[in-house]
């Protein structure tokens, strides 16, 4: 797979850029959006940074595979958050609101 990605740099660049944008939006995005010029500047910087990562990918470092692992871990975290929300955040037995009686 690494050799195929090295032989197809455009596909590798699109995968790297897509991964970088997704990770940025999920991890580093503030609650509100940036002004449009700052938003454009951030995306241009991500595109330039993706070129650097592409060079490392072609140089036989597993950049795309590492980003895939990061994205999978982010999906696992999101699934866990949804599960906790679905369960209602109930407290386990024994750790409740009632204090134990002392004798």
C-alpha positions in Angstrom: 0.0 0.0 0.0 2.9 2.4 0.8 4.4 1.9 -2.6 1.1 2.5 -4.3 0.6 5.7 -2.4 4.1 6.8 -3.3 3.4 6.1 -7.0 0.1 8.2 -6.9 1.0 11.5 -5.3 -2.2 13.3 -6.2 -4.3 10.7 -4.4 -1.9 10.8 -1.4 -2.2 14.6 -1.3 -6.0 14.6 -1.4 -6.1 12.0 1.4 -3.6 13.9 3.5 -5.4 17.3 3.0 -8.8 15.8 3.7 -7.4 14.2 6.9 -5.8 17.4 8.0 -8.9 19.4 7.5 -11.1 16.9 9.3 -8.8 16.6 12.2 -8.5 20.4 12.5 -12.3 20.8 12.4 -12.9 18.2 15.0 -10.1 19.0 17.4 -9.0 22.6 17.1 -12.1 24.3 15.9 -13.4 26.9 18.3 -17.1 27.1 19.2 -17.7 29.9 16.7 -16.3 30.2 13.2 -13.4 32.5 12.3 -13.8 35.5 10.1 -13.7 34.6 6.4 -10.1 35.9 5.7 -8.7 34.1 8.7 -10.6 31.0 7.6 -9.0 31.2 4.1 -5.6 31.8 5.6 -5.9 28.7 7.9 -6.9 26.5 5.0 -4.1 27.8 2.8 -1.6 27.0 5.6 -3.1 23.5 5.9 -2.7 23.0 2.2 1.0 24.0 2.4 1.5 21.8 5.4 -0.1 18.9 3.6 2.6 19.4 0.9 5.3 18.9 3.5 3.5 15.8 4.8 3.2 14.5 1.2 7.0 14.7 0.8 7.3 12.7 4.0 4.7 10.2 2.7 6.6 9.7 -0.6 9.8 9.4 1.4 8.3 6.2 2.9 6.9 7.5 6.2 3.4 6.2 7.0 1.7 9.6 7.2 -1.7 8.5 5.8 -1.8 5.4 8.0 -1.0 7.5 11.1 -3.8 10.0 10.2 -6.2 7.1 9.6 -5.4 5.8 13.1 -6.0 9.3 14.6 -9.4 9.5 12.8 -10.4 6.1 13.9 -9.6 7.1 17.5 -11.7 10.3 17.1 -14.6 8.2 15.9 -14.2 5.9 18.9 -14.2 8.9 21.2 -17.4 10.2 19.5 -19.1 6.8 19.8 -18.2 6.7 23.5 -19.6 10.2 24.0 -22.8 9.2 22.2 -23.1 6.0 24.3 -22.6 7.9 27.5 -25.2 10.5 26.5 -27.6 7.6 25.5 -27.1 5.9 28.9 -27.9 9.2 30.6 -24.7 9.4 32.6 -26.1 7.2 35.3 -23.9 6.7 38.3 -22.7 3.2 39.1 -24.2 1.4 42.2 -22.4 2.2 45.4 -21.4 5.7 44.4 -24.6 7.5 45.0 -26.0 10.5 46.8 -26.7 8.7 50.1 -23.9 8.8 52.7 -23.2 5.5 54.4 -24.3 5.1 58.0 -21.5 5.0 60.6 -22.0 3.0 63.8 
